[in-house]
Amino acid sequence: MMIKATKINVDEKRKLWIVSDLHLFHKRLCKGYPNHFEETRLYETVEEMNNDIVNRWNKTVQPEDQVIMLGDWFLNVPYSQLATEFKKYTEILNGEFIAICFGNHDFHLRSRVKDVNFYNKICFDYRGRHFICQHHDFNEFKLEESEVKDINKLVLVHGHTHKVEKLSECEFGKMNNVCWETRYDLADATELCSTNEEYLEVELNEDAMKVIEEKAKAVGLSTSEYVKDALVDFMENASEEDFQKIVKKIKGEE
């Protein structure tokens, strides 16, 4: 199935976060209930889950930041309370919601919240790349070839799958999964992978991350942008001896 994307405006000077599938109040995602799914989140109860989502969100997102939500806000909320809960959570969660997409569990929510435009699919340009975002992955709701202008600058973002893997493949290349349980946090738009980009995930200890974050902030870059620039600089200036040492470490020979 193919859906036409709506072009939205994004402020490139402000931080942008993207997330999907909060599933607030969804008991079957919590392992403390007898009829939970085989694969659950880390939480015992919905109270623990809801509170953790709010706390992690507000630790990550600043009030002036931009947020895109790709659908599926609630489950197990009575129809009569949906508008109240939506208003409550959009007010207590930091950031400006610049776009909200329609998820497969949002039918009743959309009918109760009349003053919000729930998009099926959105596209926008942000810091040199073109983003296309929707709730379902791009194998289920496919792209049209006419939507793909420059494969080198294309970023595909989706939710819905509830998989923990951040990346998977579609016919145009890599696509980014931003479901809550993928990171237990929102995704920084600048750190998402382009369709044909090589993806390298490096685990660093907390002290190292703090140093990198401080250095990146000082020069106005995200952590991933700073690390990429540092790697490029190293590759351009490293001696042959240094380069071979890195190769041996990668191969496990040292």
TANORVEN-V163008 format. One record per helix or strand of 2 or more residues. SS is the DSSP state (H for helix, E for strand). FROM is the first residue (numbers start at 1). TO is the last residue. If there is no record, write none. Layout:
BEGIN
{{SS FROM TO} {SS FROM TO}}
END
This chain:
BEGIN
{{E 6 7} {E 16 20} {H 27 29} {H 46 60} {E 66 69} {H 79 92} {E 96 101} {H 107 112} {E 118 119} {E 121 126} {E 129 134} {H 145 147} {H 151 153} {E 154 158} {E 167 170} {E 173 177} {H 180 183} {E 187 188} {H 189 191} {H 206 218} {H 223 237} {H 240 251}}
END
